[in-house]
Amino acid sequence: MQNSTLHSDDLPIQSLPKQAFVGLQMLFVAFGALVLVPLIVGLDSNTALLTAGVGTLLFQLCTKRQVPIFLASSFAFIAPMQYGIATWGLAVTMGGLMFAGLVYIALSGLVKLKGAGILQRVFPPVVVGPIIIIIGMGLAPLAVNMAIGKGGDAQIYPYEQAILVSMVTLITTLVVAVFAKGLMKLIPIMFGIAVGYILALCLGLVDFSAIHQAAWFSVPTLTTPEFKLEAILYLLPIAIAPAIEHVGGIMAISSVTGKDFLKQPGLHRTLLGDGIATSAASFLGGPPNTTYAEVTGAVMLTRNFNPKIMTWAACWAIAISFCGKVGAFLSTIPTVVMGGIMMLVFGSIAVVGMSTLIKAQVNVSEPRNLCIISVVLTFGIGGMMLNVGEVSLKGISLCAIVAVIMNLVLPKTKEDGMH
């Protein structure tokens, strides 16, 4: 068991300046996706940087700084956050997201008591796969509207300019993701945003007034959470899919480093760290946190397995969050640029859901599996709503509850048991 713990002496000793530089590089890899979420839902980007740094440090505390992983803004919560902010306001949405973090903590306790296999039994691929598909597909209309220059029902940017910028941004991101080598391949979002931003600048779509008005040093915008039962019940089940994805993230970093982090420090500790990081982020007014695959890819590429590097990445994120000019600059990125990126990002979320079903070899012709997947997809894409008294359930939260209940109630066949 001792040998499965990651020690810094597994690798050549790095000086503190080198660790700090590599930590900044890891933050750079995560940066594009990290700031994408607050820019889409209308949060302060500096707050997202702050909560990503704080969340990563809390995760390291829970896992005794053994896992070289970075936590930042989760895409899974974009649509629920947008609905929550529009329906109840930012403070109430953050209160609901704090409780969503408690789902991770509850799952952590379950794993501690029953072992990691309990997650597979309660949340098998036939449940998690379609939920992840709905998370991605539910965001498709938002991506298209932003790409063609719309904000709600209003046309914010001229259609011809909007479609040009968004398509150039999308194509750049695709080219870098497919054809680039080395570290470049891990940051297609950054390249896409950069090219789209330059084109938008040439077309006169960028307003720099916010940068001139911003101070160099400013405290990120903090929001005190408020609590409302309807918002909590809506947001609680949404944590199921990213929590299960977290298991995949831990397995990926275990494979990269050659250490079994599911055993040491243990899946219960990593889930606990993710949950505390998510609740802490929401308490401060930032988006929920999740483990970043891009950073795992960078760890594999650079062979920097030392968890201290993620401590530096977290410290850099916190330090940069107090620079008002950074947040102001990010706020000048036109929504059409974001729209181009999102068409790839949101589609890729749905692909993760399909991949979950395919890897587990789920037999979709089996009546039980067919029923679960069909109902979840129809409820999610169709916008099914269920009113219970004054409480309303809809979207991903309703899909998650329905999928879990159907999986527990419908009788399993022998073939299901094999998978």
N, C-alpha and C positions, 0 to 999 in steps of 0.2 A: 504494500500500500504506500509505503514511504516513497518508492521510486516513481509513483504516478504524480507526485507533487512537482510543480514546475519551479525550478530554482534558477536564479540568474547565472549560476556557474555552469549551467548546461551549455552556455554559449560563451564566446570570448567576452571578457569584461569590457563594457563600454564606459567611456568617460561621461560625466554628467552633461557637458555641452552636446555630446553626440546623442545621448538619450533625449535631450530637449529638442534637438533638431529633428530626430526621427519621429518624436511625438507630434511635432508641428506638421510633419509630412502625413502622418496618419489622420490628423484633423483635416488637412487639405483634401484627402481622399473622401472623407465623409461630408465635407462642407456643402457640396451642391445639394445632396439629398436632405441634409440637415435643415437648411434654410428654406427648402422648397415647401415644406409643410406650413410653417408660419406665413409665408408669402401667399399661399393659396387660401388659408382660412382667415387671414387678416390679423394675425398676432404679431407682436414685436419680434423681429428676427434675433435681436440681442437677448431677449428673454429665452428663446429656444437654445441659443448658445450657452447661456448661463445654466439652464436646467439640464442640458446634455452633459456639461462638465460636472455638475453636482451629482447627477444621476450615476455617471460612470464611477465617481469616487465612492458613492454609497454602495454600488454594486461590488466594488473592490473590497470594501469593508466587510460586506456580508460573505464574500468568497475568500477572505483572508489573502487577497491580492495574489491569487494563483492563476487566474484566467486572463489571457491577453486579449481582451475584447472591449469594444467601445459602444456605448449606448447613446442613441439620439432619436430624433423625432420619428414617430411611427406613422406610416402611410395608412394603416388599417383604420385609424380613427378620423381620417379627413372628412368623409361624408357625415358621420355621426356628429363631429364637432361643428360642422357647418349648419346642420339641422338644429343642433342644441343651441348654438349662439343665436340663430334666427328666431328660435322659439322661446327660449328662456333667458337669453343673455349670456355674456361671457362668464360671470361669476358663478351662476348656477351650473353651467356646463362644466366648469372646473371642479365644482363640488362633486358632480356625478363621476368625473374622471378619477377623482381621488378614490372613490369607492371601487371603480374598475380596477385600480391597482390592488385592492384587497382580494380580488379574484385570484391574482397570481399568488398572493400570500396564502390563501385558502388551499390552492392547488399544491403549494409548497408543503403545507402541513399534511395533505393527503398523501403525497409522495413519500414523506418522512415516515408515515405510519404504514402505508401499504406497498411501497416500492414504486418504481417508475412505470411498471406494467399497468398500474391502475389507470393512467392517462389513456393508454391504448384501448382499454376496455370501455371507458366512459366516452372518450372522444376519438373513435376510430377514424380512419381516412374518409369513410363514407359520410361522416358528419362534418369533418373539418374541411374537406376538399370543396364541396359546394358553397360553404360559407365564405371561403377565401375567393372563390369565383365571383360571388355576389359583391364582395368588397371592391373588387376591381371593376366589374361591369356597372355597378351602381354609380361609379364616378365618370363613366364614359361621356354622358351628356355634358357634364361640367367641363371636361377637357375640350370637347368640340366647340362649345360656346365660347370659351376663352380663346381658342385658336382662331375663330372667325371674328374676334373682336367684340363679342357681346359681354355685357355685365348685367345679369338678370334679363329683362326684356329690351334693354337699351343697347344701341350700337355705339360703343365707346370709341372704337377706332374704325377708320374707313375699311371696308371689307377687303379691297384689293391689297392694301398695305398689310393688313392683319394676316391674310392668308399667305402672303409672300414671306413675312417674318416667321410665322409659326412653322411653315413647311421647311424653310431653310434651317431653322433650329432643329426640327425633327430629323431631317436628313443628315445634318452634322452629327447629331447624337448617335444615329444608326451607324454611320460610317466609322466613327471612333469605336463604338461598342464591338463592331464586327472585325474591322481591319487593323486597329491599333495594336501595338505590342507593349509589353512591360507595364509600367505604372500608368501610362496613358490610357490603357484599356480599362482601368478601374475608375476613371473619372469622366465618362462620356457626358454626364449631366453638366459638369463644369464647362466642357468644351462647347456643348450645345448652347448653354446660356451665354457664354462669351461671344460666340459668333452671332447669335440672335440679337444680343444687346448692341453689338457694333452696327449691325444692319439697321436696327430700330433707331439708333443714334443718327445714322446717315439719312434716315427718312424723317427725322425731326419728331420722333415719338417719345423722346426722353426729356423729362423735366428735372433739372438739377437744383431747383430752389430748396428742396428739403436738405440737401447736403450743405449748402451755404448757411442755412439756419441752424443746423445741428452743432452741438458742442463736441469738442474732442473727447471730453470725459463726461459721461452721464450714466446714471443708474438705470438698468433695464426696467421696463414697465412691469410692475408686480401687481397681481390681482388677488384679492382676498376671496377665497371660495365661499359660496353660499349653497345651501342644501335644500333640494326639493325632491320629494319621493318619486314623482313621475320621471324626472331627469335621471335619477339614480337607477331606476328600474330599466330605463331605456339604454343606458350606457354600460351597465354591469355585464350583460352577456357578450358584448362586443369584444371583451378581453379574451374570450375563449380561443379564438383563432390565432391571434398573435402570441398567446401563451404557448399554444401547441407548436407554433412556428419557432418559438424560442428553443424548444427541444432540438429541432433541426439545426438551429444556429450553434448550439453547444456541441452537437455531434460533429458539425463541420469544423469548428476550431479544434476539437479533439483530434480529428483526422489530420488536420494540418500540422499540429504540433507533436503528434504521436503520444499524447497524454489522454487518459480517459477521465475527462472532467465530469462525466455523469456519476463517477464513483468518488472522485477526489477533486474538488471539495464536495461534490454531490449535486444532483439535479435539484434537490430541495433547497440548497443554498443559492444556486443560480436563479431559480424561480423567485425566491425570497428577495434577492437583490434587484431583480427586474421589477417586482411589485413595489418595493419601497422606492425605487427610482421613479417609477410612474406616478405614485402618489405624491412624492416630493415635488416632481415637476409640476403637477397640477396645483399643488398648494401654492406654488410661486407664480402660477399663471402661464406655464409653458405647456407644449404638447406632450402627450405620454411618450415614454421612452421604449426603445426596443434595441436588440442587438443588431449591428450593421454588417451585412454580408460583404460590403465593399471593403471594410477594414479587415475582415477575415482574409479576403483576397490579397490585400496588401501585406498582411503578416506572412502569408504563404510565399508571396513574391520576394519579399525582402529578407525572409528568414529571421525576422526580429521577434523572437518568442518571449521576450522579457516583459512581464506585466507592468513593470515600472514605466515603460514607454507609454502605456495607456494613461498612467497617472499624469505624465507630462502633457499628453493630448487633452486631457480633461482640464488641466491647469491653463493651458493655452486658450481653450474655449471660454473659460471663466474670465480670463484677462481681456480677451478680445470683446467679450460681451459688454464691457464698460466703456467701449469706444463708441460714442454716439454717431460719429461719421460713418462707421461700418454699417450700422443699422439703417441710416439714412440713405447710403448708397444702394443697399439691397432693395430698399423701398422704391427706388427709381426704375427697377427692372419692369418693363411693361408686361401686362398680363398676357399679351399675345405670345411672348417668349415662353412664359410658363405653360401656356396651352400646348405649344409644340412639344415640350418635354413631357407633359402629362399624358399625351396620347400613347407614348411608349411605356411610361412608368405604370399607368393604371392597367394597361393591357397586360403588362408583365405580371401584375399581381394576380390577375385571372389565370394566367398560364401556370403560376405556382399552384393554384388550386387544382387545375387539370393534372398537373404533374403529380400532385399528392395522390390522386385517384389512380393514375397510371402506374406509378411506382409500387403501390400496394396491390396492384392487379385486381382492383375492385370489379366484380362482374356486374356490369350495369344492366344486363338482361335478366338478372335474378330479381324477381318481383319485389322483394324487401328493399334491396338497394335502389331499384328503379323508383319506388315510391318515395323514399327519403330524398333522393337527388331531385326528382321532378317537383315535389312540393316546395322544397327550399328554393330552387331556381325560379319557379313561378311566383312564389310569395315575394322574393327579393326583387326581381326585375319588374313585376307587375305593381309593386308598391302596396302590397296587402297591409291592412291595418286592423288591429283588434282592440276594441275599447272595453275595458273592464272597470266599470264605475267611472271615476274621474281619471283613471290611468289609461294611457294609450300606448300600445306596443306596435311598432312598425319597423320596417327596414331590417338591418342586420341583426338587431337584438331579437326581433320576432323569429327570424330565420334560425338563429342559434338555439333558441328555446325549443322550437318545433323539431329541429333536427335531433337534439339530445333526447327529447321525449320519445320521438318515433323510434330512435335507435334502441332505447331501453324497453319499449313496449312491444314492438314487432318481434315475433319469434325468429331466432337465428336458425339458419340451415347448417348442415354439416359443412357445406362448401364455404360458408361465411367463416366458420371456425378455422378453416385452413388458411384464410387470409388474415 
